[in-house]
Amino acid sequence: MRIALVTDIHFGPRAYFGGKLRKLTDQAGRLTREVVRRWTDEHEPDVVVNLGDVIEDESRAVDADRYREFLRELQPLVVPVLHVAGNHDQVNLTDDDLRELWDHSGPLHYSRDIGGFHFVVLNTLETKDVSVRLPAEQLDWLREDLSQTRLPTLVLMHHPASEMDLTGNRWFERAPHICRVAERRELRRALAASGRVIAVFNGHAHWNHVDVLDSIPYITLQSLTENLDDDAPGRPSEAFAIVDLDPHGVKVDIRGQAPFVAQFERK
């Protein structure tokens, strides 16, 4: 089983933070198109995952148009695509808007069985400048969902659930409360107790990072459009991940301008 993942594309105008150019979001269309070309021509994934923050939030109409532009770039794909809702995606777009865009019914947290693996998508909820939460009812749903599968399971979410050290992170070193999920310890206990979870993937933090907790790797993927330089003119990360799963383990190969490879053996 091969999975291709991308995150934090942020379709929209160039984004500045702290007075410096931080996201080359005006290149989102070109970069997405190139990633899709590489997936179809070089990597041939069985599943594609969008880990959220497709857009820079501006207004409902503009955000919906930009999200549709992203979906048009995915049209060459002939494999299942799993979407995760990011915090920017949910500022102006409603759950119904996202359901329509995804061609999806039901809650924005859901699960799918594909190719002998169980995929769980969580919907973490960010209150701007306050916190990131995973509601109790969603945790209850997760426990029940995990109890119903015997398949090896991957968990997909936007915000990180690990205890990653954010020292040096240009976005969240001074604001960890809007990076990591507040209920992350309870979430990790549920994942470990299931005995089924082989890896957790997320975006949001705008860097590549791995933590292994209770024998489960928690893998954070860099934003596709993050500026790897300190300021203008800028150099996009071009990051995407190719993940290979087999009976023996999980291999994570993050491509782009800051490549990263990790392999985890399954017990």
Protein Blocks (a to p, Z undefined) as FASTA:
>chain_A
ZZdddehklpacdddeehiafbffklmmmmmmmmmmmmmmmnopabdcdebjjbacfbfm
lmmmmmmmmmmmmmmpccdcdddddfklmmmmcfklmmmmnopgdjfbdcddeehiacdd
ddddddehibccddfklmmmmmmmmmmpcbdcddddfbdcbfcdfehiaklmmmmmlmbc
fklmmmmmmmmmnomagbdcdehkopacdddeehiacdddddfklcfbfbdebjafkiac
dddddfkbccdddedjbdcddddddZZ
